[in-house]
């Protein structure tokens, strides 16, 4: 097991959830935190602890952004008119790496980020290698012609672990996808409970 994969598995156990819904998550068989005292940890968490855990879950779910990046998304969300929790989710779901993951071009959001960084993705016909690039409704994403037969892409599309959500239009044959609309929180196929309202509370302290 690679160090990177091992650390993601520890995240599942530390946050006490199968965060990405993967069948091989160790949380499925060991649903307690890692470490010598994982089973014996008790005590009611504080309000701050609950908010922090909600923030950590969301930050890790979207590829473990660093704290500065994640806080910047929050700052954008509070500046935009409307419901701040919905705005936060809207910005996170509009990220290029998230769309590539949702379209099943990558098995994980981490793999999606790698595809983008290595120049395998185009948006509206132009190569984009920035994972945080914000995709707009009706934008078309596609895998570059030279990369369309990559095993990691074809095997990811064929996986039955998850489905492509309704707000993304997928052309599986040509490996193209379109963001139809910015989704609402209720539409997001999270495999574990997410609480964006607690994330907002954490940063609003």
Rosetta blueprint (number, residue, H / E / L):
1 X L
2 X L
3 X H
4 X H
5 X H
6 X H
7 X H
8 X H
9 X H
10 X H
11 X H
12 X H
13 X H
14 X H
15 X L
16 X L
17 X L
18 X L
19 X L
20 X L
21 X L
22 X L
23 X L
24 X L
25 X L
26 X H
27 X H
28 X H
29 X L
30 X L
31 X L
32 X L
33 X L
34 X L
35 X L
36 X L
37 X L
38 X L
39 X L
40 X L
41 X L
42 X L
43 X L
44 X L
45 X L
46 X L
47 X H
48 X H
49 X H
50 X H
51 X H
52 X H
53 X H
54 X H
55 X H
56 X H
57 X H
58 X H
59 X H
60 X H
61 X H
62 X L
63 X L
64 X L
65 X L
66 X L
67 X H
68 X H
69 X H
70 X H
71 X H
72 X H
73 X H
74 X H
75 X H
76 X H
77 X H
78 X H
79 X H
80 X L
81 X L
82 X L
83 X L
84 X H
85 X H
86 X H
87 X H
88 X H
89 X H
90 X H
91 X H
92 X H
93 X H
94 X H
95 X E
96 X H
97 X H
98 X H
99 X H
100 X H
101 X H
102 X H
103 X L
104 X L
105 X L
106 X L
107 X L
108 X L
109 X H
110 X H
111 X H
112 X H
113 X H
114 X H
115 X H
116 X H
117 X H
118 X L
119 X L
120 X L
121 X E
122 X E
123 X E
124 X L
125 X L
126 X E
127 X E
128 X L
129 X L
130 X L
131 X L
132 X L
133 X L
134 X E
135 X L
136 X L
137 X L
138 X L
139 X L
140 X E
141 X E
142 X E
143 X E
144 X L
145 X H
146 X H
147 X H
148 X L
149 X L
150 X L
151 X H
152 X H
153 X H
154 X H
155 X H
156 X H
157 X H
158 X H
159 X L
160 X L
161 X L
162 X L
163 X L
164 X L
165 X L
166 X L
167 X L
168 X E
169 X E
170 X E
171 X E
172 X L
173 X L
174 X L
175 X L
176 X E
177 X E
178 X E
179 X E
180 X L
181 X L
182 X L
183 X L
184 X L
185 X H
186 X H
187 X H
188 X L
189 X L
190 X L
191 X L
192 X L
193 X L
194 X L
195 X L
196 X H
197 X H
198 X H
199 X H
200 X H
201 X H
202 X H
203 X H
204 X L
205 X L
